Amino acid sequence: MKNFNFQLAGDTGIHFYPKNEDNKYIELLLNDIKRKPPNGIIDLIPSLVNLLVVFDPKTTSSQALIDYVNQLKFSNTKIIHSNPSHWEIPVCYGSKYGLDLNFISDQCEVSKEDIVSIHQNKIYKVSMMGFLPGLPFLTELDQKLKLPRKSNPRTLVPSGSIGIAINQSVIYPQDSPGGWNLVGRTPINLFDQRRENSILLSVGDKITFNKINDEEFDYIFNKNLYSPFKINKIEA
C-alpha cells in the first residue's frame, strides 16, 4: 500500500511524506523501520511532516528503500515506542523567566495567571527533536494560546527557556537565538554531556510541567551545576 510520497535528499537520504497528511503515519513508519530495519539504514530523523531515512549507498539503494516502504501495511498497526518516558519538568513561570507573558496575555486575551494554568495543565508529546541538540518540539498546545513566533527573534534566549508558538511548545537546551514566545524557564539541562545519555528526551516521550517558585528554581539550578539533577518520571 503506497501511503507515502518521497523526495530524494542527495545520494544518501530519502524524505517520506504521508499522502493523506496524517502525521501518525510518520510515527508508524519510524516504528516499523526500527522494529525490522532493512540493510543499510544509518539514521532515522522524524519531523512533524516527514521522515528522513539516511542510508549507506554501498549497502542499499533509494529504490530498494522506497519499495520496502511501499509494501508496508499500516491498517492494523499500533504505535509501539521503545521504552517511552513521561517526564515531570520543573518550570518557573515568574516574570523573571516568563518574559513574554504580558505580550501573550494581550495577543490571546487571556490573563497571565490563566496562561500559566493552561500551559501547565497539559500533557505534551515529544513529536520531533529540533534544530539544537536535545531541543524537543512538544504538541499539542492549547488553542487558547495559539499565536505565531515573534517577528523579531531575540539574539539570546537562555538555556532552559520554555517557549510557545503555533500549536507547539519548546524547551531551549542551551543558550541560542530564538523567536518563540517565552512563558517560563526550567533549571534542568535537556542536553548534558555529563549524563550517559546526553540528550534527555526522545520522540514519543511525554512531558508534564511542574510549576515551581524562584527559590526552588535557584536550588535546582545550583544543584545542577555540580551534577545532573535527577528528574522525576511519572509512572504509566
Secondary structure, DSSP 8 states (H G I E B T S, - for coil): ---EEEEE-TTSEEEEEETT--THHHHHHHHHHHHS--TTEEEEEE-SS-EEEEE-TTT--HHHHHHHHHT---TT-----SS--EEEEEEE-STTT-TTHHHHHHHHT--HHHHHHHHHS-EEEEEEE-SSTT-EEEE---GGG-----SS-EEEE-TTEEEEETTEEEE-SSSEEE-SEEEEE-SS-SB-TTSSSSB---TT-EEEEEEE-HHHHHHHHHHHHHS----EE---
